[in-house]
């Protein structure tokens, strides 16, 4: 959306840009505005644009400082650049929580893949497998929320994660009971970065190097969890993996014992998080529910 910023909001944006050291701005465009949350694209007269995110102190928008810390962890593991360079939740600098990040010129995977030849598609999926594999390297000591996970076991952390994302109470209870009944499947797993949202719109490819992954977006939901969770979701989505992907991925992370048994649990949890009433969504949800022994659902209100 485009829109004219209220004077008060524009003044706050200008203050935030000054704090971030961004100068020579040309224009500001509202990308999103909802319940005290603003996303604003700022064009500069230099070689880059920036994006300012602002949230009222009372809003439910997650911590910007935590998001920055998560992006830095992901960037350190993958070698990809961190785009958030200023974040503040204190409200002491301006009466808003905020972050400032670089604007992006890269292309989303779901767009890029339609432009690639068969050979280029294989190379791009290999690049993606390499990046996801590097992200999976177990470097953390505990499961739980980032940037400072607690002392929970894998199954306890997964239980808490389910409580926070599964939308329907009945489904949450059914799924948690399944986790408890099958807890032995998660014995011995080591914690690692779980992005939780590695779909094709959050994976960016370089504007010039057509088959090279250059960025990952929306690390805000990342947590210290079972590292195979993202892989399970990517296998469920179309066009996200291939033999070329797995060849590069396995150079960093070998398949963990019991993964094929755990995979439908991860995939079902994603379906419960984003419950929909479409025929395809319900059919896939119920096929996964049958695999793990969960009751069938007939609508998103039950999922």
ChimeraX attribute file (.defattr): number of C-alpha atoms within 10 A of each C-alpha:
attribute: neighborCount
match mode: 1-to-1
recipient: residues
	/A:1	8
	/A:2	12
	/A:3	12
	/A:4	10
	/A:5	14
	/A:6	8
	/A:7	9
	/A:8	8
	/A:9	14
	/A:10	14
	/A:11	13
	/A:12	17
	/A:13	24
	/A:14	14
	/A:15	15
	/A:16	24
	/A:17	20
	/A:18	11
	/A:19	13
	/A:20	15
	/A:21	9
	/A:22	17
	/A:23	12
	/A:24	9
	/A:25	15
	/A:26	11
	/A:27	11
	/A:28	21
	/A:29	16
	/A:30	17
	/A:31	15
	/A:32	14
	/A:33	16
	/A:34	9
	/A:35	10
	/A:36	14
	/A:37	18
	/A:38	19
	/A:39	19
	/A:40	23
	/A:41	22
	/A:42	21
	/A:43	18
	/A:44	16
	/A:45	11
	/A:46	11
	/A:47	6
	/A:48	12
	/A:49	20
	/A:50	21
	/A:51	23
	/A:52	24
	/A:53	23
	/A:54	27
	/A:55	25
	/A:56	17
	/A:57	16
	/A:58	9
	/A:59	13
	/A:60	11
	/A:61	14
	/A:62	13
	/A:63	17
	/A:64	22
	/A:65	20
	/A:66	21
	/A:67	21
	/A:68	24
	/A:69	20
	/A:70	23
	/A:71	24
	/A:72	21
	/A:73	19
	/A:74	23
	/A:75	17
	/A:76	14
	/A:77	19
	/A:78	20
	/A:79	15
	/A:80	16
	/A:81	14
	/A:82	20
	/A:83	20
	/A:84	21
	/A:85	12
	/A:86	18
	/A:87	23
	/A:88	20
	/A:89	21
	/A:90	13
	/A:91	13
	/A:92	9
	/A:93	14
	/A:94	16
	/A:95	14
	/A:96	24
	/A:97	25
	/A:98	28
	/A:99	25
	/A:100	27
	/A:101	19
	/A:102	16
	/A:103	16
	/A:104	15
	/A:105	12
	/A:106	16
	/A:107	20
	/A:108	20
	/A:109	22
	/A:110	16
	/A:111	13
	/A:112	19
	/A:113	22
	/A:114	9
	/A:115	11
	/A:116	15
	/A:117	10
	/A:118	10
	/A:119	9
	/A:120	15
	/A:121	20
	/A:122	19
	/A:123	18
	/A:124	24
	/A:125	27
	/A:126	24
	/A:127	21
	/A:128	27
	/A:129	27
	/A:130	24
	/A:131	24
	/A:132	26
	/A:133	24
	/A:134	22
	/A:135	25
	/A:136	26
	/A:137	17
	/A:138	19
	/A:139	13
	/A:140	14
	/A:141	12
	/A:142	19
	/A:143	26
	/A:144	23
	/A:145	18
	/A:146	19
	/A:147	17
	/A:148	14
	/A:149	17
	/A:150	14
	/A:151	12
	/A:152	14
	/A:153	19
	/A:154	22
	/A:155	22
	/A:156	17
	/A:157	22
	/A:158	21
	/A:159	17
	/A:160	15
	/A:161	16
	/A:162	21
	/A:163	16
	/A:164	11
	/A:165	14
	/A:166	21
	/A:167	19
	/A:168	16
	/A:169	13
	/A:170	13
	/A:171	22
	/A:172	22
	/A:173	14
	/A:174	13
	/A:175	25
	/A:176	19
	/A:177	14
	/A:178	15
	/A:179	20
	/A:180	12
	/A:181	10
	/A:182	15
	/A:183	13
	/A:184	10
	/A:185	15
	/A:186	18
	/A:187	12
	/A:188	10
	/A:189	18
	/A:190	19
	/A:191	24
	/A:192	23
	/A:193	27
	/A:194	22
	/A:195	25
	/A:196	19
	/A:197	20
	/A:198	19
	/A:199	18
	/A:200	19
	/A:201	15
	/A:202	16
	/A:203	20
	/A:204	23
	/A:205	24
	/A:206	16
	/A:207	15
	/A:208	8
	/A:209	10
	/A:210	17
	/A:211	23
	/A:212	19
	/A:213	25
	/A:214	20
	/A:215	22
	/A:216	27
	/A:217	18
	/A:218	16
	/A:219	22
	/A:220	20
	/A:221	15
	/A:222	23
	/A:223	24
	/A:224	27
	/A:225	30
	/A:226	22
	/A:227	25
	/A:228	23
	/A:229	23
	/A:230	23
	/A:231	23
	/A:232	20
	/A:233	22
	/A:234	18
	/A:235	14
	/A:236	17
	/A:237	12
	/A:238	9
	/A:239	14
	/A:240	20
	/A:241	19
	/A:242	14
	/A:243	12
	/A:244	18
	/A:245	22
	/A:246	21
	/A:247	14
	/A:248	20
	/A:249	26
	/A:250	15
	/A:251	12
	/A:252	18
	/A:253	19
	/A:254	10
	/A:255	12
	/A:256	10
	/A:257	12
	/A:258	11
	/A:259	14
	/A:260	11
	/A:261	12
	/A:262	17
	/A:263	20
	/A:264	22
	/A:265	20
	/A:266	19
	/A:267	23
	/A:268	23
	/A:269	24
	/A:270	22
	/A:271	23
	/A:272	21
	/A:273	17
	/A:274	13
	/A:275	20
	/A:276	16
	/A:277	13
	/A:278	10
	/A:279	11
	/A:280	9
	/A:281	16
	/A:282	20
	/A:283	15
	/A:284	15
	/A:285	24
	/A:286	20
	/A:287	16
	/A:288	21
	/A:289	21
	/A:290	13
	/A:291	12
	/A:292	19
	/A:293	13
	/A:294	17
	/A:295	11
	/A:296	17
	/A:297	15
	/A:298	13
	/A:299	14
	/A:300	17
	/A:301	14
	/A:302	15
	/A:303	25
